[in-house]
Amino acid sequence: MKEFADIIRNALPVFKSIPDALYYGIWMLLVAGALLGVVSVIAGITSWVERRVAGRMMSRFGPNRVGPQGSLQWIADGIKCLLKEDLIPALADKPLFRLAPYIVFAGMFATWVVFPFSKKIIVADLNIGILYVLAVSSLVVIGILMAGWASNNKWSLLGAMRAVAQIVSYEVPSVLAVLSVVLVSGTLSMQGIVEHQRGGSGVLRWNIFHDPFLFIAFFVFFIAQIAEGNRTPFDLPEAESELVAGYSTEYSGMRFVMFYFAEWANLFVIGAVSSTLFFGGWEGPFIAGIHWFILKSCFFVFLLMWIRWTLPRLRVDQLMTLSWKYLTPFAFVCLVGAAAWILFLPDRYFMGMLK
Amino acid sequence: MAQSGFINYFRNIYEAAVSIAKGMRITLKTFFSKPVTVQYPEENPAFTAEEFSRLYSGPLKPLSGRYRGFLTVQMDICTACEACARACPIACIAIEHVKGERTKVKSRLDAKETPKLRYATKFDIDIGKCMYCGLCVEPCPTGAIYFTRTFEGASYDPGELILHFVNEEEANRLKEIARKLEEDTKKADDKGAM
């Protein structure tokens, strides 16, 4: 967005007299506000879509009373939660309790900065883009642990401990899978990764088809991302049949919504990162652009919902087995394989069939 | 486990992938099929079959024609024979009757004619007690008492659950007729005696 800000500044002489810090500061606030709006709407609509999808997958309707096909349900729910009483337990650590949901939300929200919606639409094309995503999304762990600890409640603390153990374990295969993409692309920048997947052969240049190792890496990455997002079948931190609601047990009103807000928006984050790394981002057949990015991300959002309403929850030991015994070794194999691939078949792509 | 750990390891992965695919196929199939839910107040299973199928497109069917809902009585063909009240195992039917003009009524079921000379002045069914056994329907000579498909009768007052099939006005009218008839017969009897 900085280029765009510069263009406006150069075009309109009025802005030239404003000092740099002030001009860019205001610009940053505007962009952040716009992005927050987009994220809120996406999270809200996702909550409605999720409930509709869940309904249809169980042969029922889901919410269909508020607005056409229930499409305004999320607004009604948001208003309801805003008006609800904001309870804080008497023995809770009040400042931490108040702060935790916002940290969780901030950790999720900050990743949106580097998403390449299209060639021009990106808040900041950092040269360490994907590293930034991985780093910032780890902030969620602190928020969750903070919420669990500050609630001073057994369920909350257990849920938070589980969440932390889970996210930290799954960070390993997730990062290793991302690393194989970075090896092939030769860059950490999100735009750079997308650019690498462009070319004459269109869809065939996508990273997922690049070589067999990246193909496996995608599944490793995707499974690890589901686990990091605390989604069913990895929703142990919230396991309602065991832990009431896990780390969000003591929360009510708007603070409670913040957690779920982050979870729903996180669906789109997973979709966006997956489509950028493995499915060519905004690149696609016919006209490349924002629509392809949105379409691919929405497909992954649907896939996540589909998985959620199909699979039962894992046990804690199974969760750890999956991470350390299955995903991590596979991620290592993929990393070494991808490295060997670019050493021996440097210019080949589409499973080595095209040059 | 006879197999080596290594083979088991890959078998686990294979089985996980296959069973996940199986499960996801099922949920996708359900996703594209029509919801079963009947949107109740708008789509009432007590509607006629045509109307119900116009509103609702799922796999469920409306209530059967033989559904035992609330009892109702068609008073113009009721002969006040009290067969239903006697048949009722919990005595939830209360009938009082007077004599009236001798007429013939057609059965609701087979159009057979039955003589009618008694008229009910009170025909109450306590639907709160009724257990929908259908024993009252069977002995009725004219098919006047039968089940409807109505099932919505929730009430805050148990008294509202007593269904009255003869209103007070009608009862008074019938009593008046019966009184006149009695007077007439008395006069006739007196004449005959003289």
Interface residues (C-beta under 8 A of the other chain):
Chain A: V53 G55 R56 M57 M58 S59 R60 F61 W306 I307 W309 T310 L311 K325 Y326
Chain B: Y9 N12 I13 I20 G23 M24 I26 T27 L28 T30 F31 S33 P35 V36 T37 Q39
